[in-house]
Amino acid sequence: MVSILKPKHVKSLESLVITHVSAGWSHSGFVSDIGCLFTCGDGSFGQLGHGDCNSHCSPLKVSYFDSKHVDQIACGMRHSLVLMKGDTVYGFGSGKRGQLGVSMDNIISISLPQATVGLEGLKSLVLMPMGIIVQHYLVGDGHLYTWGRGFGSTSDVHCPRRLPSSLCFIQVALGWNHMLVLTGGGEVFMLGGNHHGVLGDPQRGSLVKHLCDNAMHLDKLDLTNLSCLHGPEEESRGEALVKVQGLDGSKVVQIAAGAEHLALVTENRVIKTWGWGEHGQLGLGSTYDQIIPQAVPLGNGLPRRHSMIKVYCGSGFTFAIIALVHITYKHRLGN
């Protein structure tokens, strides 16, 4: 396949209304407004869902879903997950780490979509984009379901299982070996490895060692004063939701995660970032790592009162979209 250096129209999709797109390590998926799924790219592990391991340079319709309505697709490194309009999830491609969620048995790969197990009867499912990550998170009825590669020393999980918590989750953002979750109350928690900006106690100045080989030697992370929410099942697997500190009581409305850095937007339209900063991806004017969320200076000329801000993280970069919100005022005169 030849690399394309400039944006180019996807001619085979020009007559369609595309409502959802996902890009994996070397394959892509497109969903149309009438629920059709198209995939292209590397198909070596069956991740295109066409019943074979062939690769395609142009999007090809996945015939398995001809009589079904596809709502979302999430493309990973060598696999894909598809969410149907009726809240059923299908997986295909590489499954050696349990990332397909279709069986308790070890599956090397499958090239035809197969329904995941353990999600029957759930409503209002939201499939989280996972990029190249081989661990998956799905929100249903405010609960968080996870499967695939285990974090740190935890074992792989081959079928979706609910994270035991009384919290109501509305957003999830995945990093390389960690994740952020946002609750309906605007609180942010983290799950995963300790080398990606997991917060120590700001009052005690606990620091975290960065994963990179050229990182400075920092103090060992102190977890004794962190707010953790976990049950017996989580504790036995070494998993815990750790509340992100340093937000000064601000409610959060959106979260994002890169490979080893994190970002969020507060209800006051403030962007905060922390974690790995080697490439300037924190937007703080330096290349230092940060263990506590720091406010990103956006300049004095940017609108604040009637603006909407979204933040997005790549592997080692970040960008924000700031859009003006047009408000129409109506005045009533007299009685």
Protein Blocks (a to p, Z undefined) as FASTA:
>chain_A
ZZdfbdcddfklmmpccfbdcddfkbccdddfkopacdedjfklopnonopacdcfbdcd
dfklmmpccfbdcddfkbccdddfkopacdedjfklopnopafbdcfbdcbdcddehieo
iahiacddekjacbdcddeehiacdedjdehjbccdfbdcddddfbdcfbdcddfkbccd
ddfkopacdeddfknopacdfklopacddfbfkbccdddddfklpccdddfklmmnopac
dddehklopacfbdcddfkbccdddfkopacdedjfklopnonopabdcfbdcdddebjk
bcfklccddddddfkbccdddddddddddddehZZ
